[in-house]
């Protein structure tokens, strides 16, 4: 990675002074792997982090796990999620665990406070400990244990890269991204599960295939359609209240799925005709260079990408105003500056 890997995406003004610049890279691909638009280096090697979750559950769905255990679309959606740890999220995760015969104590994701601040505060007031099912990745980890149960193999140390569960996941991810397994860089995610680094454009390819898997073998295509449908129909399971992924999928009305990853990564899958009549399916992946801990750059960039691709109309953009380019306010709600996207996508059709 060089200093030329990233381009300016967002300017932050205080008064008339440019106070901050967020740099990043964007790749937009179709299901055939054609790079249709980019900003910065589309070949940037990067971990998608939690944006890989729809593909980590894919082998389980492809093997018939949803039907075998009688899972609902809401349960499948939370297996793809970085959920907020609300009581409803925990209820759904517990429901999956009961169906597949595992316990919360079997999860190896650790524990952290729920992302949903009201839930975290209520738990602190009750003196209630934060447990693994409140972890944003508890659905993913439950899904990995479900794959082991479906295959009749031990779930012990299921997060080890050499475990059969992880071996099948990485092979599937390789096939979805067109990157040979030997060329995929393996790291350890915040939840202790393996995570995979591939070029940005290859992650975008996987997202394009999630949106339109018609060129893939029918068994895989059916599994991807099931995952897309579950996520799009249950956006509250994929993230949570007041979060970008949930709101943009609600606004998108079934035409897209969105999945954030840590350190400023974002994946978006747009179905055919989502942008204009006859538009192809598009996979969009982008990375904010500084990790975007406040998430403003990722959110504003996501809305701006969808605006430029004409995936959201004026009414839909209005509903996304809290995540769009906007004035900057201080704690007294005095306008002190503005957030201004500065990149331009030119789609190669």
N, C-alpha and C positions, 0 to 999 in steps of 0.2 A: 504494500500500500504506500503510495507516494502522496505528496502534497497536491498532486493533480487529480487524485481519485475523487475528490469532492468538489462541488460547485456551490455557490451561495443559493440557498433556498428561501430564507426568511430574514428580512431586516426588521429590527426592533428599534423604533425611534422613541426618544424622550425629548419632548418639544420638537425642535427641528434638527436635533443632533442624532446621527446614527450611533446608537449605544451598543448594539449587539448584532452579530451576524451568526445565524445557524447555517452550517454547511451540510451537504448531504449528497446522496446519489440515488437516482431513480431508474428503474428498468420496467418497461412495458412490453410484454410478449403475447403472441397468440399461441394456440395449442400445438402448432407445428414447430414452435421454437424460434420463429422469426422475431427479432428485436424490432418493434414498431416505433418505439420512442425511448429516449433516455436523456438523463441529465447526469453529468459526472461520469464515472467509470462503471459501465454496466457489467464489467468483468471483475468488479471488486469482490474479493473473497470475504464472506461474512456469514456469521451464524444467524439464522433466522430466529433462533431461540424459540419462544412459545408460538411463533407464527408457523412452526412445523407441526403443531398438534393435530390438525386434520389429517396429516399423513402418517402420524404415529399411531393413530387409531385405525387407519385404513386396512392393514392386514387382518385385524380382528373382524371388521365389518365384511371384508371380502371372503372370509372363511365361514360366514353365516352366523357369527356370534350374536348379532342383534336378535335374530330369530330364535336361536338356540336358547337364549336366556330370557326371551320375551321382553326385551328392552323397548322403551318408548323413544320417540324422537327427542323428547326433552332430556332423557337420560343419555342418549347419544350425543346431543349438543354439549352437555357438560363434560363429556369425555374429551371434547375438543377445546375446552375453555381455559381461560385464566379468570376464574370467577371471583366475585367480590366477597365471598364468605358469609353471605347472609344466611338467616335461618332456613330460607327456602332452598338455597344452594346446598346446604348441608343435608336437608331432608331428601333431596333428589340423589345426592351421592350415597347416602345411607341406603336408599332404595335399591341402587345398583348392587351395593355390597351384599345386601341380603339375598338378592337373586343369584349372585354368583358364588356365594358361600365364603366370603372373606370378611375380615374385621378391620376397623379403623387402625388398629395396632399393627396390621400387616403392611401399612403404607410406609415407604421409606423417603417421603418427601420432606420430613421435618414439619415445623410449625411456625407460623408468623401471625401477627394481628390481621384480622380481616381488612381488606381494602375498603370496605364499606364503613365509614367512620362512625355512623350511628350504631352499627352492630358492635364494633370494637369498644365503643364507649359503654354500651349497655353491659357487655361482658365484664368490663373492668369494674363497673358499679356493683355487679353481682359477685365479684371476686372469682369469676369463672376463668379457668385456664384456656389458653389458645391451643387447640389440638390439630392433628393432621388434616381432618376433614374440613377445617376452616382454611387450609392452605389453598392458594389459587390453583394449584396443580393437582388437587386431590382427585378430580375427575379423570385426568390423564393417567395417574398412577393406578387408580382403580381399573381403568381400561387395560393397562398392562397386565395386571393380575387376572383380569377377565380373559385375556388372550392365553395366559398360562393355563387357566382352568379349562378353557375350551379345548386346548391341545392335550390335556391330561398330563401336564408336566409340572414340576415343582415351581412355585413362585418364589422360593427362597432366593434372596439377592437378585431379584428380577431386574435391577437397574445396572448390573454389571454388563459392560459392552459385549462380553463373551456369552452372556446368557442367551438361550434360543429365542426368547422374546425380543431382545434387542437386535440379534442377528437378523431376524425376519424384518424388523422395522427398518433397519439401515438398508437392507436389500430393496425393500419397497421404496424407500426414499430415493435411492439410487435410480431406480426405474422411472420414478416420477420426474426427476430432475435431469435425466440423461447424463449423469455424472457417475463414472465407474466407482464402485465401492473403494477401490484402492486410492482414488483421488479425493475422497471425502475426508476432511479433517474432523476428528472426533474430539469433543471437549466435554466438560461436565457442567450441566446447567445448575441454576440456583437451587433447584429441587433435587439435585443429585443424579438425575437421569442423564443419559448421554444426549448430546446436542451436536448438530452436524453443520459444518461450514462448507458452502459451495458458492460459486459466483452468483452475484445478485440476479443476473438474467436467468439463471437456472432455477432459482427459487420462484421467479416470476413465471417461468414455464410451468412449474408444478401448479401454481395458482390458476393459470389459464386452463390447464387440464381439469382442475377441480370444477371450473365453470362450464367447460364443454369437453367431456371425456369421450366423445363419439368416435374418436380415432383410436381408442384403446380397446383391448379385448373386453368382451361384453361383461364378464364377471367383475372386472375392475371398474368398468364404466358404471355398472349398476351400483357398486359400493360408493363410488364418488358422488353419484347423483343422490344417494341416500344421505351422505354426509352433508352435502350442500343444502339439501332440503331441510335437514334437521337444524342446521345452524341458522339458516335464513328464517325459519319459522319460529325459532326460540332464541332470539337475540338476547333476551334477559338472562339466559343460561350461559351464554358465551362470555359475557363480561359482567355487567350489573348496572345498577342505577347510576345515572349521570356520567356514564362512560362512553367514549367515542364509538367503540365497536358496536355496542348495543344500539345507540341512537342511529348511527348511519345505516344499520341493517333494518331498523324499524322504518326509517325514512325511505330506504330503497325498495321496500315493498316486495321482497323476494327476488329482486334482480341481482343482488350482490351479497357476498359474505366478506367480512373483514375480521382479521385476527392480528392483534398487536403482539410484538415480542419485546423482550427487555432490551435495554440500551438503544432505544430509538428505532427499532425495526417495525415495519408494518407490511402486512400482506393484504391484498384485496383481490377478489375474483369477481369479474363482471360477466354475466351471461351474454350469449349472442343477442343482438338487438337492444342491449341495455343503453347504448350510447346514441344510436340512430338506427333507422330502418336498414337492416342488412349488415350492421356492424358485427365484427367477429367477437367471439369470447376474448376477454383480455385478462391477463394476469399482471398485477401491479405489485412490485415490491420496492420499498425504499428504506434507506438507512440514514438516520440523522447522526452526523459525525461525532458530536459531543455526548451522545447517549440520551440527551433530552430528558433529564430527570423530572423536569416540570411538565413534560409532555406537550407543551404549547406548540413546538415546531412540528411534531408528528401530526397533531390534530389539524393544524392549519394547512400543512402540506397535503394531508389526505383530502381535505375538502377542496383545495385548489386543484389537485390532480383530477378529481371527479368533475369539477366545474369545467376544466379545460377539455376533458374528454366528452363533455356534454352528457354525462351519466346522471346528473341531477338537474332538474329544471328549477325555475325561479322559486316556485313554491316549496320545493324540497330544500333548496339552499337556505331559504328563510328559516326553516325548522332547525338547520344546522348552525344558526348564527352564533351560538355560544362557543363553537369550535372553529369558526371561520375567521378570515381577516377582519380585524375589528380595532376599535380604540383601546388603548391601555389605560386602566384606571388605578389609582392608588387606594389605600385602605378606606379613605373617606369618600370614595366613588367620584373623585375629581379626575377628569380626563387629563392625562399627563403625556400621552404619546400614542403610538399606533403600531400594529403588527402588519407587515406588508410582504406578501410573497413576491419573489423577484425572479422566478424561473419560468421558462416557457417550454411546453411540450409541442413538438411538431410530429404528428402521427404519419408514419410512412405506410400508406395504404397499398 
